[in-house]
Amino acid sequence: MARPIYNPQKALLVERPPTGERWIHELKLDGFRMGILIRGRSVQIVSRRGTDYTEEFPEITATAAKLPCKSALLDGEVVVLDDHGVSNFQRLQQLGTSRRGLTYFAFDLLLLDGEPLTAAPLEERKRRLKKLLGSRSRILRYTPHFEKPGEQVFHHACALGAEGIVSKLRDAPYRAGARSADWQKAKCVKRQEFVVGGFTDPEGSRVGIGSLLIGYHEGTALRFAGKVGTGTGWGDAFGRKLRRQLERIEIRQTPFDPPPTGWLGKHAHWVKPKLVAEVEFTEWTTDGSVRHPSLQGFRGDKRPAEVVRERAVPSPSAEAARKLAPKPAPDPPPRLVFPRTHTTTEDLVALYSDIMDWALPHAEGRPLTLVRMRAPITREDALRSQAKFVHHTARDQHFVPDEVPRMRIPEKRKLGEYCYVTGAEALLALIRSGVVEWHVWNARVENVECPDRVVFDIDPGEGVTWRGVVAAARRVRRILEDHDLESWVKTTGGKGLHVVAPFRPEHDWDSVFEFSHAVALEVVREEPERYTASFDKAQRRARILIDYKRNYRTSIAVAGFSPRAKPNGAIAIPVSWKDISRLEASDVTTVENIRSRLARRRLDPWKDYWTSRQRLRIP
């Protein structure tokens, strides 16, 4: 079974809980955030990093397999409860043969029997979750919520010994991968994750290590935040095991920038910043260190690169919550993108702010492949030297701002990290960071295994006229109509056209790919002297390639309204079937003239595309 797509929504840290009737409040759980994917009798437990924990928690797996559903995706937390019924992170770390207190608390339901629920209000998702779980199990439980004032719930949570509370807007959708103010966490004590960058030798009665040296990321730098001892609750066996683990990743130079000074700088052992520790402390000092820290355990469910200093913000009102986001890093200085038109990144941000209502629907909610500029775009083959496709890894996407959500998708040889956008700010942030093209999947992030459209790229060879390209697109349209599919057309900003047919996401990738291949072959059979489905360059001379390979899993097509890495700043534009013959070429709409062209449009030529509910019927 393929790994599930689990990209959990995160909560914004606030100074105090929000107020108002739109908020509900849950106890903040102290464990490992996990998703449970159910497919028939198959159950998988996966962390937010995409790590499979199914075999680690067989009790939870067995219980989930008995739930009355064919498929589901639950969001929740694996915890161990203490004698007072409060989740205890240290006990979870020390879980061994005794499984006493092990529990999975589910607090959200993202998918049920094939139906995506992320767009539904929170209250509706929780109602269906509660009905699904029932009250039969002690291992798999529904997370209750409280509708009393937030300050009152917070006071009782702290008195109980809980870590804090999470307040959620009752009518909000689920924002996968985003740290949204729709969810706000208030903590009874200061506590967060830190990256381990070194350790000291033990003194006195301690065994293994003396203290861990911890830090957090600020941009690309790892800032030193102090040292934390293993303290109480951790025995000698733990100290020896931790020492062996740290020695395996020991390095000669400190990973901290700037390095610790004094005795620590001369005598500490340094390690690769691979481990993430959970630390409780009383306060931050003025120089960025923690006071009276206490080690709670280690987190395998969070990547070191994600660890930053958490800063509480004043609690926003319900009305302001949707607009609030963590304070972004300073904007990078404007860069020249298209010298021929004197267009900078700042100009592009202003342009797309103006045309966002047109551009966003074509990119929103789909996994993206990005093209980022290396230098100003002056050459027709800029993708070879002045811009490049960005690989789907955290390292290659280091420039992507925090406001852009990401998800992990299994690929053939690795787990790819994909950006996507759910609003204008995320798309503008990508443009501001130097992205000059964005390409999209034929599936949406909430259901990546079921495509919801096919794309045919009408790609002309040398000597083919624009009239021939238009005729090819219309031929594809007629064949799709024979299959009861209405289609829409857009320019690519290059030489050709894209013919796009949407449908309900009911089939797998292989079935849709075979359908698109069959359509391409049907076009070629009618006029083989004009068309080809072969990618052999010799076969493509004076012919038009009907490129059907935009329709296999992980394939992409340039999004509508995306600019292209071309010197004239061409933009891919959705057009009507009536208007394509009036165009002179595919690259006539540019960053210079798009405002005036859109000003002449009264209606969106793809207006009916967005409401289409047609079905692809595959024998």
Helices and strands as residue ranges (DSSP letters): E 10-13, E 23-27, E 32-39, E 42-47, G 54-56, H 58-64, E 71-80, H 89-93, E 102-112, E 115-116, H 122-133, E 140-142, H 150-160, E 164-169, E 179-187, E 190-199, E 211-218, E 221-229, H 236-247, E 250-251, H 262-267, E 269-271, E 276-281, E 283-284, E 290-291, E 294-298, G 304-306, H 318-321, E 336-338, G 339-341, E 343-344, H 345-354, H 356-363, E 368-373, H 382-385, E 387-389, E 406-410, E 415-419, H 424-432, E 435-440, G 445-447, E 453-460, H 466-482, E 488-491, E 497-502, H 509-526, E 531-532, H 537-540, E 544-547, G 549-551, E 557-558, E 574-575, G 580-582, H 594-599, G 607-611
